[in-house]
Amino acid sequence: MSDELGLSELFEITLDIGGRPGVDCMGFCRYCYFRGARENPVPGCRYCSEGRVGCEKCRCEILEKHDGYGDPTLLQHHARARIAEERFIDPGRSYAINISGGGDAGCYPDLLKLVRSIGGVVPIHLGYVSGKGLTPQVARELVEAGVRIVTFTVFSTDPSLRGEWLNDPNPELSLESLRTFARICETYAAAVVIPGVNVEDVFETARVLESWGVKGLTLMRFGNSEENGIILGNDPIIEGITPQSVEEFRDLVFAVDSAVPGMRVVGTPFSDPLTGAPFALATLSEDEFPSFPPIRSEATILSGSLAAPLIERILQRIDGSWHVNVIGLGKEIGDLITHRDLERMSLDSVKETVIAPGNALIHNHVARDLLSRDGVKRYLIRGPNRLTADCETSIRMSRESVIRLEIEGFTELIRLINALGLPPHD
């Protein structure tokens, strides 16, 4: 297998090593999503049992309510079992293990031991490290043990700025660890962009990262309100800071991308200048647009406010689109829709079959009741887990791979509408 590994070629199996935000990561970053989080009840998800809101997935993967880091021996056995299971299901696929958790994976005291135990089985992706728990020597040993891809939260290559905002006691050492990774394996960096703090700095940070050999930089738009996806009762995370508008942020992403032609730059939640993700299909010309099955049944599609107009634009180019409508709710990101968003929405234009994002943080039965509170019985269906590639994923994909993924997602969406939607009233 080539050392140039990308999500277009690998199916990643997530290995959650646990860890508590702010505790098992050498302290909160000043902008951390979990900073100030309240003891909210779990929101619910598609995996909850019928009679109960909340499950282990809600607790551990959404709220990160771990008791600490996991035992490396148990994690090793779990990883090997998952690999065997996936290879049985699809032996033709190439797999990788993505090591991540609620704490910083780089701060996990048994990380090197764990990597050595599974590194010879499949390639390993360190899905999130900040560098605070690493040294250049450890970085080299991790790559020697099987790490092939690293995603590193850098924030800034200015040690003083990084030290202040990441609560990093040794910023120079952390940055040297990043530089070491970049020399010897496929390395990507990420930086949260905070107005008034590092908007201008990201240009210099990008140039430095490019000179080090970093493959790509993900610029992450800072969120400070429930609308932005702060759902743990802790908004605002930083008083007095207004996030950039989507338009301002998109312009910044494109400007930074132009400044570093030797490195990929993307923005999340929106803007991949190379692939057009998310929803690259919306940018295709009439001649390029693929053929889809016609839509034959009625349904309402719920989505986040950013994706809704793009989903609608794509569906409008498909025969039968008049049978469906798309409603953007009060969250920018569809996967962060909660019951509160359903409580607030008007039901006037909602059809009897409702398709919600596959990973929306809602309990199926509670959501169904909320959608029927006007006396009209409505049926809730979970849509595909992915209609497009988020930009943190697309940074390692080609435009063709993104479009192929979207064709699969929208074909599955149409199949669900036709199979489970009601016949058109007209």
C-alpha positions, -999 to +999 in steps of 0.1 A: +000+000+000+012+035-008+024+058+019+002+085+004-031+076+021-063+094+017-099+089+026-108+083-010-088+051-007-092+041+030-122+032+051-114+045+086-124+027+117-126+050+147-109+038+178-122+059+207-096+059+234-117+080+258-103+109+278-121+139+293-120+174+276-101+198+298-088+171+320-069+146+299-055+171+275-034+193+298-062+218+302-088+235+280-079+256+250-095+290+255-119+284+225-127+247+233-163+236+224-165+218+258-153+247+279-180+257+304-202+228+294-231+221+318-242+187+330-269+186+303-289+154+297-278+135+266-296+148+235-306+115+220-295+099+187-304+073+162-289+045+183-310+051+214-335+024+224-372+030+216-382+038+252-352+058+264-335+090+254-298+085+257-274+057+251-237+049+254-230+065+221-247+097+232-227+097+264-193+089+251-192+102+215-213+133+218-209+145+254-175+128+259-185+116+293-156+092+297-141+082+330-107+087+316-086+070+290-092+034+280-071+004+288-046-001+259-050-039+260-088-037+257-085-011+230-061-033+211-085-062+212-114-040+202-095-026+172-085-060+159-120-073+163-134-043+143-109-048+116-117-085+113-154-077+112-151-050+085-128-072+064-154-100+066-181-076+054-160-061+026-127-079+020-119-057-010-117-025+010-085-009+024-088+000+061-071+023+086-076+030+123-084+065+134-073+070+170-093+098+187-111+106+219-125+131+242-090+140+255-060+148+233-047+115+218-012+129+221-016+131+259-027+095+262+001+079+283-002+045+265-004+059+230+029+045+218+021+011+234-013+010+216+001+021+183+028-006+185+002-033+192-019-025+161+004-006+138+014-037+119-022-046+111-034-015+093-022+021+089-030+044+118-044+080+117-039+101+148-072+119+144-066+147+168-034+158+186-025+192+197+011+185+204+009+193+241+017+158+251+043+151+225+080+155+218+098+152+184+113+119+196+079+105+205+066+117+171+093+097+153+086+066+174+049+068+166+056+069+129+081+040+132+053+021+150+027+025+123+013+061+123+008+072+087-015+102+089-016+129+116-042+157+121-026+183+143-043+213+159-018+241+155-038+273+159-007+293+152+030+288+144+036+318+166+047+302+199+034+330+221-001+331+204-003+293+205+008+292+242-018+317+252-048+302+233-040+265+236-028+267+272+004+251+259+033+252+285+058+242+258+047+257+225+081+255+208+084+218+216+049+212+203+056+230+170+088+210+166+068+178+170+045+190+142+075+198+120+088+163+127+055+147+117+054+167+085+089+155+075+081+118+078+044+111+074+012+126+058+004+155+081-025+179+082-030+209+104-060+227+118-066+262+131-097+277+147-101+312+133-112+337+160-120+373+150-097+398+166-072+371+176-057+352+146-075+361+114-044+379+100-020+354+116-034+324+096-016+337+065+018+335+081+009+302+098-001+288+065+031+299+048+052+283+076+033+251+075+037+249+037+075+253+042+075+225+067+058+201+042+024+200+058-001+186+032-031+207+041-046+232+066-082+232+078-094+266+089-122+261+114-148+289+118-152+297+155-187+291+169-200+310+199-237+304+199-263+277+198-270+285+162-233+277+154-237+243+172-229+251+208-254+227+223-240+220+258-256+251+274-222+268+274-227+296+249-211+320+245-177+302+249-159+336+248-178+367+257-178+396+233-167+377+201-190+376+171-181+348+147-173+356+111-202+355+087-202+325+063-193+349+035-164+365+053-151+331+063-153+317+028-134+347+014-107+341+040-104+305+031-100+313-006-075+341+002-053+318+023-055+290-003-042+314-030-013+325-007+000+289-004-002+271-037+018+241-025-006+232+003-043+224+004-065+248+024-101+242+033-126+257+056-151+241+079-181+240+081-179+253+045-155+259+016-130+236-002-116+257-031-103+226-049-132+201-048-162+225-043-172+205-012-196+205+005-222+198-022-200+201-052-229+189-073-245+223-069-217+239-089-218+215-119-229+227-153-260+212-170-237+190-192-217+178-162-247+171-139-252+133-135-284+114-141-305+105-111-336+084-107-368+105-107-384+114-074-419+098-073-430+103-037-436+132-013-413+141+016-400+170+036-362+171+041-348+187+072-313+201+072-290+227+087-294+263+075-261+262+056-268+230+036-305+235+030-303+259+000-276+237-016-295+205-012-326+223-026-305+235-056-293+200-064-328+184-060-344+210-082-323+197-111-338+162-106-371+151-122-399+151-097-383+176-074-417+193-069-427+164-047-402+174-020-393+205+000-363+213+020-364+231+054-334+246+070-337+246+108-320+269+134-287+251+134-261+258+108-250+221+108-276+193+103-258+168+125-262+192+154-300+195+151-316+187+185-352+184+198-352+222+206-349+229+168-380+207+161-399+224+189-393+258+174-400+250+137-433+257+120-451+226+107-472+245+081-453+232+051-441+198+065-453+168+046-463+135+062-430+119+055-400+137+071-364+129+064-339+141+090-301+141+088-288+106+096-267+118+125-290+145+139-290+145+177-327+136+181-344+105+195-366+089+168-398+086+188-395+120+206-388+136+172-418+119+157-441+132+185-427+168+180-433+166+143-469+155+149-478+180+176-503+198+153-524+167+150-511+155+117-494+121+120-460+123+105-433+096+099-397+103+106-370+087+084-332+090+089-315+101+058-281+089+046-252+095+070-234+115+044-248+134+014-214+151+009-179+152+023-173+177+051-142+198+044-122+181+071-126+150+050-124+165+016-090+179+023-076+145+013-100+138-016-101+147-052-130+166-068-139+134-086-140+115-053-163+141-037-187+141-066-188+103-066-196+103-028-224+129-034-239+109-063-240+079-040-256+100-011-283+116-033-291+084-050-297+068-016-318+098-005-340+095-036-343+058-030-355+065+006-380+091-006-395+068-033-396+037-010-409+054+022-426+086+011-463+088+004-478+090-031-481+126-043-515+142-035-517+156-070 
